[in-house]
Amino acid sequence: GAVVSQHPSWVICKSGTSVKIECRSLDFQATTMFWYRQFPKQSLMLMATSNEGSKATYEQGVEKDKFLINHASLTLSTLTVTSAHPEDSSFYICSAFRQDTDTQYFGPGTRLTVL
Amino acid sequence: DAKTTQPNSMESNEEEPVHLPCNHSTISGTDYIHWYRQLPSQGPEYVIHGLTSNVNNRMASLAIAEDRKSSTLILHRATLRDAAVYYCILRDPRGSNYKLTFGKGTLLTVNP
């Protein structure tokens, strides 16, 4: 199968601090990864597309200076929430696109709570 | 992106088949039909996808209408672990478009 991991699975931080979330594709290489956010009782909202070796593409309304994305290798993308505030508390989910199966595979998610 | 319409919720009994419908009347000829499911507090899980022909895998079957304006995800024997939100998503792979747009999906409840 295709496995995508996320770390950490949950994090609690103080308002104003930055938090980094890692997304790894464990058994395949992914030139394209995605970051989603999901609020309680809502569907997943795409935040950005992460492309290996180039800048991320952000969806409309997502602040690129607040949500920093780095895709430095074919198996790792990171999302850094800078100067986090309580309204950034959410479930953050990444996915990796596998070319040979034309399928996105999702990580287990990271629960961020900002106090 | 072409839209899909799914019932908000459905209920099933354990060990019975489940048919989850999806309408996509504005589907284009190059749109693939993808199904994902999301268990509580987890990331989505790929279930199945297809273009025109019916598809089967170890998890489910996908039945696609001849005019492609609707499709049905079939779970042959529901278990309690199948309780999840099921998302039907259209994606046109042309132009290296790998994005998925999630709707509200169908919340499947499985009764013991």
Interface residues (C-beta under 8 A of the other chain):
Chain A: V4 Q6 T32 F34 Y36 S43 L44 M45 L46 T49 F91 I93 C94 S95 F97 D102 T103 Q104 Y105 F106 G107 P108 G109 R111
Chain B: Y32 H34 Y36 Q38 S41 Q42 G43 P44 E45 Y46 H49 Y87 P93 Y98 K99 L100 T101 F102 G103 K104 G105
